[in-house]
Amino acid sequence: MSLVMHQKITPRQSALKRRPETREEKMINSLSPILNLMVKAVRRASSSLLRDFHEISHLQLSKKGPGDFVSSADLMVEKKLIALLQEAKPEFGILSEECGEIPAKNGSPYRWVIDPIDGTTNFIHAIPTFAISLALMRGDEVLDAVIFNPVVNELYYAEKGQGAFVMRPTGDERLRVSVRNNAETTITAINPAFLATCPEIVATLLKKNAAIRINGSTTLALASVASGQFDAFMENRIHLWDIVTGYLLVKEAGGIVQTWTGKTSLTDIIEEGSFLATTMDFRDEIIKKLPKTKKNLQKK
């Protein structure tokens, strides 16, 4: 009669039997520690948002409507993000669209800037063009940025001086702004406020056969400029959380973000409240062909 010997599995042997990392996990774990934290935080916070998005179509038929539902979704994402970030970096300050400002502790110069849902109107109408936006700043300097659209599983990220990228299930791709500079072959994105206050600029571009788009999400519009899909984006009536992530993405992808008076610092852009994000070549083309642009916008 043979005896069956039962070996005790050691912790090391148990670890070897764990499932292998997925491609996405490998990509995330290869990031810098701070980006790793940010990416994992937005992904975890997005789980409830993705579930809520799939319920939106039912709310379109309800008497109450989706407004209160979206407010709850906003606050839930914000609450999760703040909890995750404070657990990891309790001394960092926080600025968020919904809750306002939470001061830093122990004199820390760092703060997180959060927009829980950028593109809420799209979200309300079950249009999958919205994103969670998260940035890390040191004083007035943007160090890291993450933009995540959970519906299509596209995550844009950038680190100052290290380039801008988009992470998809199939792999990472470095972002580069477009090389188009002729209005006839370009796509320019705007926000509704810009269309309302500066219709003459939009009309001039249309006369030059430029295509105009309104996508309803500032962060994703800026990500599209960084990736070369849009050639320019014009917006006004902004807050810090609207622009901070896309600002870094466009710059790291080789583009420029500036006011209509030519200032490029984030502080000046927020103060003037109107900006142009584009490529260096197309910027010159826009300024040259719209000689009254600066004057018009300063009046608004």
Steps between C-alpha positions, in 0.01 A plus 500: 500500500642835398490803720404840356719768646337843546747784467440820687485795259725782614404868452763523225350207312151646546614831351634318197156356439328840484352599168737687270465877465277620222645731235325797663635411843851480360462840337365658819769344719771632268399861569665728752370454858286816491346422161443143613304634797299741284413245234389240754295762686303618195442143387365398839285812525358437152339168587182658638499760221505233232211319668305825530561584135331180392193596707467843341280385211231392748507839670425678173145369533450582867310806627781588737755513219874430515616827661496381863643167391797669334562715807513183709736336250726809509515497878558124517801517266637799687455331838681185385785694343552720804500197733756314288727802456487607864582148611812501282604866542322646806710817497406606145232762448198443273301725267189341354211638297238365738645534851725801448838518671650284773818670632834319496656391829844556648582769244484263203527682163308222323131479419274276297259662253190292428212518255286192580303513173609734225224488240195464724254599225635216287473268799137604559412410141692169505762633258834330578708818475584587859793438730644505848777758523778494761814712519781551748635852542791648693412862551396625154692223320321197353707187564273211404168459321255216443180505292290184496197420286370179660244418229758459222780409745740768379733655752713801410793589722798730510788581731690824471803452276413138423254530211128428465341161436171319458451159659262256333450128565713434191795706622650843564538760228700822517302810411606757243311807384405516132717644224209657312505879480266581211150595616342306214634169634459559873245429771456764769305420816319763705276510804147645493605810697760583237244463223259729686752773576726483194280404203701717261813291557310177436342651189843601367631146545195353328550734205848354466343151489634398840292230671353600838411258781344530846567182696371609842807409705791741540742238625426260215514782244848591625597131497388491136726798423789320671432186294477688169129429444403865550734768369381769739266558791359839606319558827402766747324518837732244661610387845826337600350150510373543142840550342776378733536142370462583132741791537783263593400242239510749211833646610659158541370398157681794337215751487433836658228629731476878523272795555402713204752757622778241471546406867574133564503463879207315653444786746465753216268270305266461800512875565415594141243220478545427131761295318616331182660154500662397175828436318766764457445519121121512511512757781686735266248430224204573730650824633597613150159432346303629797666837561211624714488193722700651785293819503169314481576267789632774725160667472312195625 
